[in-house]
Amino acid sequence: MPVYISLMKWTSQGLGGLPAWRDRIEEGERAIEERGGKLLDTYVTLGRYDLVEIFEAPDDETAYQILIAVARHGTVHTETLRGFTRDEAEKIVKHL
């Protein structure tokens, strides 16, 4: 299943509700699971981004639905990357 790495930054609204951040993480996990994906891990980070979530989704369209569901409350801005395993990357390179 494709892997997505989502870099997240709290909005002003999100910072205001920071005590409930764990509830938001769990809400995101439910949004992922309801669409057939799986939350692999979440990291609170220092630097440019406040959170990093790594999740699986069946396809890009489903990943986009998940991201919209998570961002619709206005608490985070996201930048999401599609991750490829070494094996997946090797298969892609072999076709060049």
Secondary structure as the mmCIF struct_conf table of DSSP 4:
data_model
#
loop_
_struct_conf.conf_type_id
_struct_conf.id
_struct_conf.beg_label_comp_id
_struct_conf.beg_label_asym_id
_struct_conf.beg_label_seq_id
_struct_conf.end_label_comp_id
_struct_conf.end_label_asym_id
_struct_conf.end_label_seq_id
STRN STRN1 VAL A 3 TRP A 10
HELX_RH_AL_P HELX_RH_AL_P1 SER A 12 GLY A 16
TURN_TY1_P TURN_TY1_P1 GLY A 17 GLY A 17
HELX_RH_3T_P HELX_RH_3T_P1 LEU A 18 ALA A 20
HELX_RH_AL_P HELX_RH_AL_P2 TRP A 21 GLU A 34
TURN_TY1_P TURN_TY1_P2 ARG A 35 GLY A 36
STRN STRN2 LYS A 38 VAL A 44
BEND BEND1 LEU A 46 ARG A 48
BEND BEND2 ASP A 50 ASP A 50
STRN STRN3 LEU A 51 GLU A 56
BEND BEND3 PRO A 58 ASP A 59
HELX_RH_AL_P HELX_RH_AL_P3 ASP A 60 ALA A 71
TURN_TY1_P TURN_TY1_P3 ARG A 72 HIS A 73
BEND BEND4 GLY A 74 THR A 75
STRN STRN4 VAL A 76 GLY A 83
HELX_RH_AL_P HELX_RH_AL_P4 ARG A 86 LYS A 94
TURN_TY1_P TURN_TY1_P4 HIS A 95 HIS A 95
#
